Amino acid sequence: MNFTALHQQIKLQTDAALVTLIDALPNHAPRLKAAMHYSLLAGGKRMRPLLVQLVGNALDVPKKDQMAISMAIECVHAYSLVHDDLPAMDDDDLRRGQPTCHIAFDEATAILAGDALQALAFSHLADTPLSDFAHSRRANLLSVLAQAAGYMGMCGGQAIDLASTGKSIDLTQLRELHKLKTGALLQACVEMTCLVASDLDDHTKDSLLSYARLIGLAFQVQDDILDVEGSSEQLGKPAGSDIALGKNTFPAKLGLDGAKAELGKLHENALQALASLPYNTDSLIAFSELLVNRNH
């Protein structure tokens, strides 16, 4: 199966599993349940489940363990987008070309939907059946996801982003911001998958985590470039919104050519991290190329 077909297969499998997860919830709060469904199924590319399952396939992680990790991470990712779009945060009306959750429903429902999706991520990961080995690492899985979602990850990064909006921060601070806000959850995809791979040596784990850190930052650099070069139709939200909001970005710090050079360096270093692995890494190479060459 080629990479594009595999990506599409994983996306469809993840979408179907997430629908089943939401549909299984009782109907005592139908508007909240509808908002959760809307936010989870609003056209995401499922890049994080794709990364989990590419690494999981390379390390022979059982499929049910891959899916449990994928679904928990997607619930956390969806919650973060719902809350990032709120008026008190980035105040966006569009996400993936559709009204954001607080526009489609209302602000209070969007806040609750984000809260409920985050809680659902942890309850699913805590309760869903896993392989015997993964079950023995369940507490570690929950810890890694909690750190990636909270003060040490996305929430901490978002706080730095809000505090620095309209101000100037240096390149080191910008990298740290996005290491937390964007990179932490991508790194968690790899770290959680490594946790449930039996007989994994330290060198392989360290190389995969290095790859994850590098592509996590590359993902954000490309986002910043697209905010300058992309159209609103491509992006599914207003182009130039980062500039309008006074955000610190890589093109603002380095210029557009400098940001592209930074992206190329991160990509090359990510490929070098893969080079010493005793696996066929073609799919992980293709994943990194998908991140840095995407137009939305």
Disulfide bonds with the S-S distance in Angstrom:
none
